[in-house]
Amino acid sequence: MGNEMMDNIIGRICTRLELEEVDETVINELAVTVSDRLCIRLGEGSLPDPFRSICVDATVKMVRRMYYEGISSEGTSNMSTSFVEDILSEYDDEIAAWKEKKANAGGSGRVVRFL
């Protein structure tokens, strides 16, 4: 991902986390991780522009997960806590739509599905 794009993403993340004390090095590392994972799921070498907002959103969630955001259940008597395992799964519909659109972009618009 280009430096300008990453700077834009980091700036947007810092804006959202303005009132929280988070090291920018940690933010940068998490943003790169989210970007890499999105690229893998999208089958792209670099993060497409429409996925910048998802990268920002998911990175903020990762930062806050360090402080217990993303808890899917929590018990009080035995102190049991569990987290949502895959932050990017929330964006599966967007990822699938992107991949389908890209697959159809060069052809007739028909999709062949093998059973």
C-alpha positions in Angstrom: 0.0 0.0 0.0 1.3 3.4 -0.9 2.6 5.7 1.8 0.0 8.4 1.0 -2.9 5.9 1.2 -1.5 4.5 4.5 -1.0 8.0 5.9 -4.7 8.8 5.0 -5.9 5.6 6.7 -3.7 6.2 9.8 -5.0 9.8 10.0 -8.6 8.6 9.9 -7.9 6.0 12.6 -6.3 8.6 14.8 -9.3 10.9 14.3 -11.6 8.1 15.5 -9.4 7.3 18.5 -8.7 10.9 19.3 -9.8 10.6 23.0 -8.0 7.3 23.5 -4.3 6.9 24.4 -3.0 4.6 21.7 0.6 4.4 20.4 0.7 5.3 16.7 3.2 2.5 16.1 0.5 0.0 17.3 -2.1 1.7 15.1 0.2 1.5 12.1 0.9 -2.2 12.7 -2.7 -3.1 13.1 -3.7 -1.1 10.0 -1.1 -2.9 7.9 -2.3 -6.2 9.3 -6.0 -5.4 8.4 -4.9 -4.2 4.9 -2.9 -7.3 4.3 -5.8 -9.6 5.3 -8.2 -7.6 3.1 -5.9 -7.9 0.2 -5.7 -11.7 0.6 -9.5 -12.0 0.8 -10.0 -9.8 -2.2 -7.2 -11.4 -4.2 -5.5 -8.0 -4.8 -1.9 -7.0 -4.5 -2.8 -3.6 -2.9 -5.9 -2.3 -1.1 -8.6 -1.1 -3.5 -9.8 2.5 -2.7 -13.4 1.4 -1.7 -11.9 -0.8 1.1 -10.1 2.1 2.9 -13.1 2.7 5.1 -13.3 -1.0 6.0 -9.6 -1.0 6.8 -10.1 2.1 9.1 -13.2 0.5 10.8 -11.6 -2.9 11.4 -8.4 -1.4 12.7 -10.3 0.7 15.2 -12.1 -2.5 16.3 -8.7 -4.3 16.7 -7.4 -1.4 18.8 -10.4 -1.4 21.0 -10.4 -5.2 21.2 -7.2 -4.8 23.1 -9.5 -3.1 25.7 -12.3 -5.6 25.5 -14.4 -4.3 22.6 -15.7 -7.2 20.6 -16.7 -9.3 23.5 -19.4 -11.7 22.3 -20.2 -13.1 25.7 -19.2 -12.5 29.3 -20.0 -14.3 32.5 -20.0 -12.7 35.9 -19.7 -15.5 38.4 -16.8 -17.4 36.8 -15.5 -14.5 34.8 -15.7 -16.0 31.3 -15.1 -13.8 28.3 -15.0 -14.7 24.6 -14.2 -12.5 21.6 -15.4 -12.4 18.1 -12.7 -14.4 16.3 -12.7 -12.8 12.9 -13.2 -9.0 12.8 -13.3 -9.0 8.9 -16.1 -11.6 8.8 -18.5 -8.6 9.4 -17.5 -7.4 5.9 -17.9 -10.7 4.0 -20.9 -9.4 2.0 -18.8 -6.4 0.7 -15.9 -8.7 -0.1 -18.1 -11.2 -1.9 -19.8 -8.4 -3.9 -16.4 -6.9 -4.9 -15.1 -10.3 -6.0 -18.2 -11.0 -8.0 -18.2 -7.6 -9.7 -14.6 -8.0 -10.6 -15.2 -11.5 -12.0 -18.0 -10.1 -14.2 -16.2 -7.0 -15.3 -14.4 -8.5 -18.2 -17.0 -10.8 -19.5 -20.6 -11.0 -20.6 -21.9 -10.6 -17.0 -22.7 -14.3 -16.8 -21.5 -16.3 -14.0 -20.8 -20.0 -14.4 -21.1 -22.0 -11.2 -19.9 -25.6 -11.0 -21.8 -27.9 -8.7 
